[in-house]
Amino acid sequence: MSATITIARRELRASFDTAVPYVVLCLGLPVLALFFFKAGPGGGFWQAGRASMTELIVLVSRGVAVLASVLTMRVMAEERRSGTLEMLITLPVKDHQVILGKFLGTWLVVLAAIAFSLLFPLMMFKYPWHLGPLAWGPVAAGYLGVVLASAAAVSIGLLISSMTESQIIAYFVTFVILTVLFATSFLVDSIDNESARLVLNFISFDVRVRSMARGLITTRDVLYFLSITLLCLMAAFRVLERRKWA
């Protein structure tokens, strides 16, 4: 366990040594505010006519797709390209500790960005604006959905990054996969085939996060995100193990 924590701390430090987290916070939060207050469905929050954080939570989850793609593209791909992965796997650490450590270190950066988005409901309904009462139960449920979705997104990016030496390829493939998983909800209304609609609704991160943001936490949604996370981490472990013995 100590090796996993050491690798996670190393990955966390490496992430904050780059400009990515700071750029995300400096640019991401204003863009999030723009979409939430002005460009959202029906004209944004002020035109919605109700105190709901559902659209904010959905927007945050979509931002997770971009952030996870950017952060994970270098996690394993750069190690493979530079040759440090071979040195790492020859050290007295187990393969699963490498995967878990890199996953935790990257996921913590994503969680930090998600935590900053909590400033919106806190400032709007607690201090300094005091816009009125807000049902915090759905907000908590929605953020649980975002946290679970972020774990799945990071594990997908980690798996893709472990399969290539190119950061560009890792980013592009991860971004496409996560965009499909988050954006399938846009396609549902335009498809007449009921079976296709059911499949799109089933795989959609967007649909599940939106459901949780309305206060509906189901075992099915939680297990969906946890299953993706676990399966991708196991697959990444197998990729690393195969490279070790190749």
TIVO-591209 format. One line per field, with one value per residue (C-alpha): z, y, x; residue in three letters; residue number from 1. Coordinates in steps of 0.001 Angstrom, whole numbers, plus 524288, in hexadecimal, padded with zeros to 5 digits. Layout:
# residues N
c3: [Z/...] .
c2: [Y/...] .
c1: [X/...] .
rest: [ala/...] .
nr: [NUM/...] .
***
This chain:
# residues 246
c3: [80000/802E5/7F517/7EF80/7F7AF/7F3B6/7E54D/7E72F/7EDC3/7E2CA/7D8A2/7E004/7E0E6/7D276/7CECC/7D6A8/7D13F/7C40D/7C039/7BD84/7CACE/7CBA0/7BDB9/7C066/7CC8A/7C686/7B9DA/7BD8A/7C877/7C067/7B501/7BE58/7C3BD/7B5FB/7B1FF/7BEE1/7C039/7B204/7A7ED/7AE61/7AA4F/7AA3C/7ABC4/7B799/7C633/7C6FB/7BCE7/7C28B/7CCD7/7D754/7E09D/7DACB/7D966/7CFEB/7C3F9/7CB62/7CFA2/7C1C3/7BC85/7C6C1/7C2D8/7B493/7B87D/7BF55/7B207/7ACE3/7B928/7BA43/7AC03/7ADFF/7BACC/7B753/7A9FB/7B053/7BBF3/7B552/7A767/7ABBC/7B496/7A923/79FAF/7A8DC/7AD46/7BBA8/7BBC3/7BA28/7C59A/7CDAB/7CB9F/7CF11/7DC65/7E80E/7E5A3/7E087/7D3BE/7DA38/7E347/7D774/7D140/7DDD9/7E16A/7D442/7D470/7E207/7DF3D/7D2DA/7D8A0/7E40E/7DA83/7D407/7E155/7E4F1/7D8AE/7DBCF/7E9AB/7E467/7DCF6/7EA25/7EB9E/7E2D5/7EB7D/7F7F4/7F392/7EDA5/7F8C9/804CB/803E0/7FEE6/7F624/7FE6A/7F2EB/7FB32/7FF59/7F782/7F86F/7FBB3/7FAEA/7EBF1/7EB78/7F3DA/7EBBD/7DF2D/7E3B0/7E7B9/7D9A5/7D4AB/7DDBC/7D918/7CADF/7CCBB/7D211/7C620/7BCF8/7C320/7C2A7/7B42E/7B177/7B94A/7B168/7A460/7A8D2/7ACC4/79EF8/79773/7981B/791A6/79A74/78ECD/78B67/799AE/79ADE/78E1E/79082/79EA8/79B05/7904B/79943/7A463/79B2C/79614/7A3E8/7A863/79BE2/79864/79F2D/79409/78A40/79164/78D00/77EC2/77DD3/77B06/77DB2/78B7B/78D5A/7896D/792CE/79DE7/79B02/79A75/7A72C/7AD81/7AA15/7ABE5/7B73C/7B50C/7B74A/7C3CB/7C988/7C639/7CCF1/7D931/7D8DB/7DA58/7E6DB/7E177/7E59A/7E09E/7E298/7D3DF/7D152/7DC2B/7D7B5/7C9A6/7CCD3/7D66A/7CCA1/7C1F8/7CB77/7D045/7C2C9/7BCE7/7C838/7C6E1/7B843/7BA6F/7C426/7B9E9/7AFC1/7B923/7BD0C/7AEDE/7ABE8/7B7A6/7B2B1/7A433] .
c2: [80000/80947/80768/80AE3/8174E/81AEA/81970/82109/82C2D/82C13/82CBA/8376C/83F79/83D5A/8420B/84E9A/85100/85332/85E81/855EF/856BF/8655F/867B4/85F67/86738/8747A/871D1/866BF/86DA5/879E2/8714E/8691F/8758E/87A71/86DF5/86C8E/87A76/87EAA/873E7/86896/862B1/86CEB/87820/87386/87376/880D2/87D0F/86FAC/874CF/86B31/86920/85D03/8591A/84DF9/854F1/85949/84B51/84638/850C6/84D3F/83EEA/84283/84AA1/83E99/837E9/84288/84321/83462/8339F/83DF9/8387E/82A11/82B89/82C69/8235D/816F1/81B57/8249A/81A2C/810C1/81ABD/81F35/8116C/81434/80A3B/7FF35/8048C/805EF/7F7FD/7F28A/7F902/7F132/7F598/7ED5E/7F057/7F2E0/7FCC6/80446/80492/80817/81279/81921/8182E/81E1D/828F3/82D0F/82B69/8344C/83F50/83D6F/83D28/849F4/8504D/84AD4/8502C/85DE5/85D5A/85C40/86AB7/86D75/8680A/86C27/87A39/87AE7/8751A/87684/88218/88CA5/88C94/8858C/88306/87AEE/86CD8/861E9/85354/84EA2/84034/83FED/84825/83E2A/832F4/839C2/83C17/82DD8/82AB6/833F0/82DBA/82010/82466/82ABF/81E0D/816CD/8215F/82130/8124F/8127F/81C90/814C6/80887/80F8D/81628/80907/803DB/80E27/81610/821F7/82BF1/8319F/8247E/821EE/82F1C/82DF7/82021/82314/82FB7/82914/81DEE/82709/83054/824FA/82075/82E17/832E6/82770/82E4C/8383C/82D50/82696/82FC4/82F1A/82032/8191E/80B55/807C0/7FDB2/807A1/8118C/807B8/804C0/81329/815E1/80A58/80E4F/81CFC/8231A/82F5C/828A2/8220C/82E51/8364A/82C25/82CA5/83B8E/83AD6/83337/82572/81CA7/80ECB/802E7/8010F/80E4C/80CCA/7FF14/803BF/80DB8/804CD/7F999/801FE/806D9/7F943/7F2F2/7FD9E/7FCFA/7EE2D/7EF88/7F9AD/7F057/7E584/7EE8C/7F222/7E3FC/7DF9D/7EA1A/7E5D3/7D7EF/7DB3B] .
c1: [80000/80B35/81060/8030D/80284/81069/80D26/8007D/807D3/811E2/80716/7FFFF/80C65/80F3F/801A0/802C5/81062/809DB/80117/7F53F/7EE5D/7F05E/7EBAF/7DFB6/7DC53/7DF29/7D7D5/7CEB7/7C768/7C40E/7BFC0/7B796/7B15F/7AE6B/7A78E/7A05B/79B6E/799E8/79B26/79433/7871F/77C64/785FC/78D86/78AF8/7848F/77A46/77763/76E00/7723C/77D9A/783D6/7920D/78F3A/794A0/7A0BC/7A379/7A1A2/7AAC7/7B502/7B42A/7B65F/7C21D/7C763/7C819/7D12A/7D984/7DAE7/7DF2A/7E9A7/7EEE2/7EF2D/7F589/802F6/800FF/805E1/808E6/813B4/81970/819D0/81F75/82A3C/82DAC/82B0B/82007/829D2/83194/82535/8208D/82DEF/82D71/82839/81A35/80F18/8085C/7FB41/801C0/806C3/7F947/7F22E/7FC28/7FB37/7EC78/7EB49/7F50F/7EDEF/7E05E/7E3CD/7E6E2/7D9AA/7D2F4/7D9AA/7D411/7C691/7C797/7CA19/7BD3C/7B64F/7B934/7AD8D/7A297/7A98F/7AB36/79DA2/795CD/79E83/7A7B8/7A83B/79C07/791A7/78895/77F6E/77D80/783A6/7811E/78ED6/78B3E/78AAD/79717/79E4C/798B9/79C9E/7AA81/7AB5D/7A7E7/7B27C/7BC93/7B8F7/7B8F9/7C64F/7CBDF/7C6D4/7CC19/7D9AC/7DA3F/7D6A4/7E12C/7EB1B/7E812/7E97A/7F609/7FBCE/7F9BB/80170/80DFF/807CB/80178/7FA20/7F420/7F0F4/7EA3E/7E2B6/7DDB7/7DA1C/7D352/7CB66/7C73C/7C377/7BC77/7B469/7B151/7AD81/7A707/79E47/792FA/792F2/79041/78530/77A55/77E95/77E11/77173/77656/7721D/77D08/78754/7816E/78216/79061/793FF/78CEB/793B0/7A1A1/79F96/7A701/79EF2/791EA/79688/79CB3/7909F/78811/79079/7907A/781C6/78382/7819A/78CDF/78B41/793CB/793C8/79A34/7A439/7A7EC/7A8E7/7B373/7BA80/7BA76/7C092/7CADC/7CE51/7CE73/7D702/7E0A8/7E15D/7E385/7EE3C/7F498/7F46F/7FA6F/8055E/8075F/8081F/81239/81A2C/81B34/81C21] .
rest: [met/ser/ala/thr/ile/thr/ile/ala/arg/arg/glu/leu/arg/ala/ser/phe/asp/thr/ala/val/pro/tyr/val/val/leu/cys/leu/gly/leu/pro/val/leu/ala/leu/phe/phe/phe/lys/ala/gly/pro/gly/gly/gly/phe/trp/gln/ala/gly/arg/ala/ser/met/thr/glu/leu/ile/val/leu/val/ser/arg/gly/val/ala/val/leu/ala/ser/val/leu/thr/met/arg/val/met/ala/glu/glu/arg/arg/ser/gly/thr/leu/glu/met/leu/ile/thr/leu/pro/val/lys/asp/his/gln/val/ile/leu/gly/lys/phe/leu/gly/thr/trp/leu/val/val/leu/ala/ala/ile/ala/phe/ser/leu/leu/phe/pro/leu/met/met/phe/lys/tyr/pro/trp/his/leu/gly/pro/leu/ala/trp/gly/pro/val/ala/ala/gly/tyr/leu/gly/val/val/leu/ala/ser/ala/ala/ala/val/ser/ile/gly/leu/leu/ile/ser/ser/met/thr/glu/ser/gln/ile/ile/ala/tyr/phe/val/thr/phe/val/ile/leu/thr/val/leu/phe/ala/thr/ser/phe/leu/val/asp/ser/ile/asp/asn/glu/ser/ala/arg/leu/val/leu/asn/phe/ile/ser/phe/asp/val/arg/val/arg/ser/met/ala/arg/gly/leu/ile/thr/thr/arg/asp/val/leu/tyr/phe/leu/ser/ile/thr/leu/leu/cys/leu/met/ala/ala/phe/arg/val/leu/glu/arg/arg/lys/trp/ala] .
nr: [1/2/3/4/5/6/7/8/9/10/11/12/13/14/15/16/17/18/19/20/21/22/23/24/25/26/27/28/29/30/31/32/33/34/35/36/37/38/39/40/41/42/43/44/45/46/47/48/49/50/51/52/53/54/55/56/57/58/59/60/61/62/63/64/65/66/67/68/69/70/71/72/73/74/75/76/77/78/79/80/81/82/83/84/85/86/87/88/89/90/91/92/93/94/95/96/97/98/99/100/101/102/103/104/105/106/107/108/109/110/111/112/113/114/115/116/117/118/119/120/121/122/123/124/125/126/127/128/129/130/131/132/133/134/135/136/137/138/139/140/141/142/143/144/145/146/147/148/149/150/151/152/153/154/155/156/157/158/159/160/161/162/163/164/165/166/167/168/169/170/171/172/173/174/175/176/177/178/179/180/181/182/183/184/185/186/187/188/189/190/191/192/193/194/195/196/197/198/199/200/201/202/203/204/205/206/207/208/209/210/211/212/213/214/215/216/217/218/219/220/221/222/223/224/225/226/227/228/229/230/231/232/233/234/235/236/237/238/239/240/241/242/243/244/245/246] .
***
